[in-house]
Structures are given as C-alpha cells and as structure tokens.
Amino acid sequence: QVQLVESGGGLVQAGGSLRLSCAASGRIFSMRAVGWYRRAPGKQRELVATIYSGGSTNYADSVKGRFAISRDNDKKMVSLQMNSLKPEDTGVYYCNYITSPSIWGQGTQVTVSS
C-alpha cells in the first residue's frame, strides 16, 4: 500500500520557522488531495492544511496566515512551510491523502519552545 513519508521536524523557539516535507508514491498522486495533520500531546489528530489536485488550499483557523502548504507533482512531494511558530504548534505532524488515506506513517516531531 502507498505510504507517505514525513520529514523536516525539529526543535525551534517560538516565532521561528520550519519546513516539513512529505514524500509520496503512486501513479495518481497529482490527482489526489493531500493534508497535513498534527497530533498535539494529549489530543486527537487534527487536519491543519489541505492542498487539492488543482492547487487550491485550505487551513485550520489556528494556523491560517502562518502556515503554507504546497505541492510538486513531478517530485510527488508536499511541503508545509510553518512560520511564526507557537508553543501550541508542538506535536507530531503527519501527511496523508484526504480520501482513501494510506497507512499512517511515523510522522515528524515538531517542538516549539517558549
């Protein structure tokens, strides 16, 4: 089954930036919407950003104006640029298809210190 692999997490101070990457496989990647999700400590996984096949995007209110999702269909990559990070952005970040999701990967840890 197709799996997506996340990378790019780390430890950053509040106000800093990180760029996450998601590497996908599969022949129809370009036709599928992809989302970045995060699981904060003690909370359920939530969808924070979505990019559709045509390039349109959608964001959770908590990250709107600070995060930007993009995709490179030739490379089968989806990125999440995170700016003005806050301690509440801390969590494990995952990427996956919005519909018919693949097996969840290990995610990448983002820790924002105050």
NUBAZA-129890 format. One line per field, with one value per residue: x negated, z negated, y of N, C-alpha, C in turn; residue number from 1; residue in one letter. Coordinates in nm, 2 decimals, m for minus. Layout:
BEGIN
n.east <- [X_...] .
n.up <- [Z_...] .
n.north <- [Y_...] .
ca.east <- [X_...] .
ca.up <- [Z_...] .
ca.north <- [Y_...] .
c.east <- [X_...] .
c.up <- [Z_...] .
c.north <- [Y_...] .
seq <- [NUM_...] .
type <- [A_...] .
//
This chain:
BEGIN
n.east <- [m0.08_m0.04_m0.25_m0.31_m0.59_m0.71_m0.92_m1.16_m1.10_m1.16_m1.33_m1.24_m1.25_m0.98_m0.82_m0.99_m1.07_m0.98_m1.02_m0.83_m0.84_m0.69_m0.70_m0.57_m0.43_m0.31_m0.10_0.11_0.07_0.09_0.35_0.48_0.60_0.41_0.33_0.19_0.16_0.18_0.08_0.12_m0.02_0.16_0.40_0.64_0.56_0.55_0.66_0.47_0.39_0.47_0.42_0.54_0.59_0.59_0.44_0.55_0.60_0.66_0.70_0.67_0.82_0.65_0.39_0.40_0.27_0.01_m0.09_m0.18_m0.09_m0.22_m0.27_m0.45_m0.41_m0.56_m0.77_m0.64_m0.59_m0.49_m0.48_m0.51_m0.52_m0.60_m0.56_m0.62_m0.59_m0.43_m0.42_m0.19_m0.18_m0.32_m0.38_m0.32_m0.36_m0.18_m0.14_0.11_0.33_0.64_0.89_0.96_0.73_0.39_0.19_0.09_m0.21_m0.51_m0.53_m0.66_m0.83_m0.75_m0.87_m0.80_m0.95_m0.90] .
n.up <- [0.00_0.07_m0.09_m0.27_m0.35_m0.61_m0.69_m0.83_m1.07_m1.40_m1.68_m1.78_m1.85_m1.98_m1.74_m1.54_m1.24_m1.04_m0.79_m0.66_m0.49_m0.26_m0.12_0.14_0.31_0.59_0.88_0.93_0.78_0.84_0.87_0.64_0.33_0.06_m0.28_m0.57_m0.89_m1.25_m1.57_m1.88_m2.20_m2.41_m2.27_m2.00_m1.66_m1.43_m1.13_m0.97_m0.73_m0.39_m0.05_0.27_0.58_0.79_0.68_0.50_0.17_m0.19_m0.53_m0.88_m1.13_m1.33_m1.22_m1.01_m0.79_m0.89_m0.82_m0.52_m0.26_0.00_0.32_0.53_0.81_0.99_0.85_0.66_0.41_0.10_m0.08_m0.39_m0.49_m0.79_m0.97_m1.22_m1.45_m1.73_m2.08_m2.11_m1.86_m1.88_m1.83_m1.67_m1.33_m1.05_m0.71_m0.47_m0.24_m0.16_m0.10_m0.10_m0.27_m0.32_m0.49_m0.81_m0.85_m1.04_m1.11_m1.19_m1.44_m1.58_m1.79_m1.97_m2.16_m2.43] .
n.north <- [m0.12_0.23_0.46_0.75_0.96_1.15_1.43_1.67_1.79_1.93_2.10_2.42_2.77_2.98_3.18_3.11_2.93_2.64_2.39_2.14_1.82_1.60_1.29_1.11_0.83_0.64_0.63_0.81_1.04_1.32_1.37_1.36_1.49_1.62_1.62_1.79_1.68_1.71_1.58_1.69_1.68_1.47_1.51_1.46_1.36_1.62_1.79_2.02_2.15_2.16_2.06_2.06_1.88_2.06_2.26_2.44_2.55_2.49_2.59_2.52_2.73_2.79_2.80_2.96_3.20_3.17_2.92_2.75_2.55_2.35_2.19_1.96_1.81_1.67_1.58_1.44_1.54_1.71_2.00_2.18_2.49_2.65_2.92_3.18_3.03_2.88_2.78_2.61_2.48_2.26_1.91_1.59_1.57_1.47_1.35_1.28_1.13_1.29_1.16_0.81_0.74_0.65_0.40_0.52_0.71_0.74_1.00_1.33_1.50_1.80_2.06_2.33_2.57_2.79] .
ca.east <- [0.00_m0.12_m0.27_m0.37_m0.69_m0.73_m1.05_m1.18_m1.06_m1.28_m1.31_m1.25_m1.19_m0.86_m0.85_m1.07_m1.01_m1.03_m0.96_m0.81_m0.83_m0.61_m0.73_m0.46_m0.45_m0.18_m0.09_0.21_0.05_0.12_0.50_0.53_0.58_0.32_0.34_0.10_0.23_0.09_0.13_0.06_m0.02_0.29_0.51_0.66_0.50_0.64_0.62_0.43_0.38_0.51_0.40_0.62_0.52_0.57_0.35_0.62_0.56_0.75_0.62_0.74_0.82_0.54_0.27_0.42_0.18_m0.12_m0.14_m0.16_m0.11_m0.24_m0.29_m0.53_m0.35_m0.66_m0.85_m0.55_m0.62_m0.40_m0.56_m0.43_m0.61_m0.54_m0.62_m0.56_m0.55_m0.38_m0.43_m0.07_m0.20_m0.40_m0.31_m0.37_m0.29_m0.17_m0.07_0.18_0.44_0.77_0.98_0.89_0.60_0.29_0.14_0.03_m0.35_m0.56_m0.52_m0.78_m0.81_m0.78_m0.86_m0.82_m0.98_m0.85] .
ca.up <- [0.00_0.08_m0.22_m0.26_m0.45_m0.66_m0.74_m0.85_m1.21_m1.49_m1.79_m1.73_m1.95_m1.94_m1.65_m1.44_m1.12_m1.00_m0.66_m0.66_m0.36_m0.26_0.00_0.17_0.42_0.65_1.01_0.94_0.68_0.88_0.88_0.51_0.23_m0.05_m0.40_m0.68_m1.02_m1.37_m1.70_m1.99_m2.32_m2.48_m2.19_m1.88_m1.54_m1.36_m1.00_m0.97_m0.60_m0.27_0.09_0.37_0.70_0.87_0.61_0.40_0.03_m0.30_m0.65_m1.01_m1.17_m1.42_m1.15_m0.89_m0.79_m0.94_m0.75_m0.38_m0.20_0.15_0.38_0.65_0.86_1.06_0.75_0.57_0.27_0.05_m0.18_m0.48_m0.55_m0.91_m1.02_m1.34_m1.53_m1.87_m2.16_m2.08_m1.74_m1.91_m1.81_m1.57_m1.21_m0.95_m0.59_m0.42_m0.14_m0.23_m0.08_m0.10_m0.33_m0.33_m0.63_m0.86_m0.87_m1.18_m1.14_m1.22_m1.56_m1.59_m1.92_m1.98_m2.30_m2.46] .
ca.north <- [0.00_0.35_0.53_0.88_0.97_1.28_1.47_1.81_1.84_1.96_2.19_2.56_2.87_3.05_3.28_3.06_2.86_2.51_2.34_2.00_1.76_1.47_1.22_1.02_0.74_0.61_0.69_0.91_1.14_1.45_1.38_1.34_1.60_1.58_1.70_1.78_1.67_1.71_1.53_1.76_1.60_1.45_1.55_1.37_1.41_1.72_1.84_2.17_2.22_2.07_2.11_1.98_1.84_2.18_2.36_2.52_2.52_2.52_2.58_2.54_2.87_2.81_2.81_3.04_3.32_3.14_2.80_2.75_2.41_2.35_2.06_1.95_1.68_1.60_1.51_1.37_1.60_1.81_2.07_2.27_2.60_2.69_3.05_3.24_2.91_2.90_2.65_2.52_2.41_2.14_1.79_1.51_1.61_1.36_1.38_1.17_1.16_1.32_1.05_0.68_0.76_0.53_0.37_0.64_0.69_0.77_1.14_1.41_1.57_1.95_2.11_2.48_2.62_2.93] .
c.east <- [m0.09_m0.13_m0.34_m0.47_m0.72_m0.87_m1.05_m1.15_m1.19_m1.23_m1.33_m1.19_m1.07_m0.90_m0.93_m0.99_m1.06_m0.96_m0.95_m0.80_m0.76_m0.64_m0.63_m0.50_m0.31_m0.16_0.01_0.20_0.11_0.28_0.56_0.51_0.50_0.34_0.22_0.19_0.13_0.16_0.06_0.07_0.11_0.41_0.52_0.59_0.60_0.58_0.59_0.42_0.41_0.47_0.46_0.54_0.49_0.49_0.42_0.59_0.67_0.67_0.72_0.72_0.69_0.40_0.28_0.33_0.04_m0.18_m0.10_m0.19_m0.13_m0.27_m0.38_m0.49_m0.46_m0.75_m0.77_m0.58_m0.51_m0.48_m0.46_m0.53_m0.54_m0.62_m0.55_m0.51_m0.52_m0.40_m0.31_m0.08_m0.28_m0.32_m0.38_m0.29_m0.30_m0.11_0.00_0.28_0.57_0.87_0.90_0.75_0.52_0.27_0.07_m0.12_m0.38_m0.54_m0.66_m0.75_m0.85_m0.76_m0.89_m0.84_m0.94_m0.97] .
c.up <- [0.00_m0.06_m0.19_m0.38_m0.48_m0.70_m0.76_m0.98_m1.29_m1.61_m1.75_m1.84_m1.90_m1.85_m1.53_m1.33_m1.10_m0.87_m0.67_m0.51_m0.37_m0.12_0.02_0.28_0.48_0.78_1.02_0.83_0.72_0.88_0.74_0.41_0.11_m0.16_m0.49_m0.81_m1.13_m1.49_m1.81_m2.11_m2.39_m2.40_m2.07_m1.76_m1.47_m1.22_m1.01_m0.84_m0.49_m0.14_0.18_0.50_0.79_0.81_0.51_0.27_m0.07_m0.43_m0.77_m1.05_m1.26_m1.35_m1.03_m0.90_m0.83_m0.86_m0.61_m0.32_m0.05_0.19_0.50_0.71_0.93_0.97_0.65_0.43_0.23_m0.07_m0.27_m0.54_m0.67_m0.96_m1.15_m1.44_m1.68_m1.95_m2.13_m1.95_m1.76_m1.89_m1.70_m1.44_m1.11_m0.82_m0.54_m0.31_m0.22_m0.22_m0.06_m0.15_m0.33_m0.47_m0.68_m0.89_m1.02_m1.21_m1.17_m1.34_m1.55_m1.73_m1.92_m2.12_m2.31_m2.51] .
c.north <- [0.12_0.41_0.66_0.90_1.11_1.31_1.62_1.87_1.87_2.05_2.33_2.65_2.93_3.16_3.23_2.99_2.72_2.48_2.19_1.95_1.63_1.41_1.11_0.93_0.71_0.69_0.80_1.02_1.27_1.47_1.38_1.46_1.54_1.67_1.68_1.78_1.68_1.65_1.60_1.66_1.59_1.48_1.45_1.44_1.51_1.76_1.99_2.23_2.11_2.14_2.01_1.96_1.97_2.29_2.45_2.47_2.55_2.50_2.58_2.68_2.89_2.83_2.91_3.17_3.29_3.02_2.81_2.61_2.43_2.21_2.06_1.81_1.60_1.52_1.43_1.41_1.70_1.87_2.16_2.37_2.65_2.81_3.09_3.13_2.95_2.77_2.56_2.45_2.28_2.01_1.71_1.54_1.49_1.42_1.26_1.22_1.19_1.21_0.92_0.69_0.63_0.50_0.49_0.61_0.73_0.92_1.20_1.50_1.72_1.99_2.25_2.52_2.76_3.02] .
seq <- [1_2_3_4_5_6_7_8_9_10_11_12_13_14_15_16_17_18_19_20_21_22_23_24_25_26_27_28_29_30_31_32_33_34_35_36_37_38_39_40_41_42_43_44_45_46_47_48_49_50_51_52_53_54_55_56_57_58_59_60_61_62_63_64_65_66_67_68_69_70_71_72_73_74_75_76_77_78_79_80_81_82_83_84_85_86_87_88_89_90_91_92_93_94_95_96_97_98_99_100_101_102_103_104_105_106_107_108_109_110_111_112_113_114] .
type <- [Q_V_Q_L_V_E_S_G_G_G_L_V_Q_A_G_G_S_L_R_L_S_C_A_A_S_G_R_I_F_S_M_R_A_V_G_W_Y_R_R_A_P_G_K_Q_R_E_L_V_A_T_I_Y_S_G_G_S_T_N_Y_A_D_S_V_K_G_R_F_A_I_S_R_D_N_D_K_K_M_V_S_L_Q_M_N_S_L_K_P_E_D_T_G_V_Y_Y_C_N_Y_I_T_S_P_S_I_W_G_Q_G_T_Q_V_T_V_S_S] .
//
